[in-house]
Amino acid sequence: MSLESTLFRRIMSQFPTGVTVVTTRVGDYLHGSTVNSFTSVSLEPMLVLVCLDKKGDTHELLLKSGIFAVNILAQEQEGMSRLFATKGEGHSHNLDQVAYRLGVTGAPILEGCLAYLDCVVAHRFPGGDHTIFIGEVVDGALIREAPPLVFFRGKYVRLLESP
Ligand SMILES: Cc1cc2nc3c(=O)[nH]c(=O)nc-3n(C[C@H](O)[C@H](O)[C@H](O)COP(=O)(O)O)c2cc1C
């Protein structure tokens, strides 16, 4: 069976996800990019994964730094998601336009996120045009309770409260 890549994308878009910004630090340079391929992997030890496009800058930076933070975005942080998903107009995904503090690993924790996990890269696996980065969680916190940012069918949507 041959599946067109556009159909593959549309099928995957039926699966709603939360939205994160994965941040890292190489020397004094701080960087972030929007990522929804985030999932938990193991409880003991605590492991999570993100899949990063080999062509993206974040991929190269994570290879160098060996650390990353996953910042889980709130509904009102759509602007932040767009900022770290698109390049151009002088913006290269550095953290000049956002408020943050540095976590235990040195990766930036973004202000306003719902929760975060601070990780050290434990394993890397090939994943076609992406690399699967497995992070061992060394720190994390719940920051606040608020509706999450949700991505579905290629759009940001609101999560309906159950009746
Ligand atoms: C909702 C959303 C989710 C995304 N998830 C991923 C992802 O899981 N992995 C990835 O490599 N790119 C993902 N992207 C695309 C990157 O955010 C985008 O290509 C970005 O420009 C990469 O930046 P970089 O070159 O600084 O790494 C996503 C984009 C959006 C809008």
The ligand as a Gaussian input file, in Angstrom:
#p B3LYP/6-31G(d) Opt

LIG

0 1
 C        1.948000      22.607000      16.830000
 C        3.326000      22.362000      16.264000
 C        4.024000      21.234000      16.660000
 C        5.307000      20.959000      16.154000
 N        5.960000      19.849000      16.586000
 C        7.193000      19.572000      16.123000
 C        7.889000      18.411000      16.582000
 O        7.394000      17.619000      17.377000
 N        9.145000      18.188000      16.099000
 C        9.747000      19.033000      15.199000
 O       10.889000      18.777000      14.802000
 N        9.089000      20.147000      14.747000
 C        7.849000      20.434000      15.190000
 N        7.174000      21.543000      14.752000
 C        7.833000      22.436000      13.775000
 C        8.878000      23.340000      14.421000
 O        8.325000      24.075000      15.515000
 C        9.415000      24.342000      13.378000
 O        9.899000      23.649000      12.259000
 C       10.490000      25.230000      13.954000
 O       10.724000      26.283000      13.045000
 C       11.817000      24.490000      14.199000
 O       12.703000      25.422000      14.763000
 P       14.260000      25.189000      14.907000
 O       14.871000      25.270000      13.513000
 O       14.697000      26.310000      15.791000
 O       14.443000      23.846000      15.518000
 C        5.894000      21.849000      15.231000
 C        5.177000      22.988000      14.827000
 C        3.913000      23.238000      15.337000
 C        3.168000      24.478000      14.896000

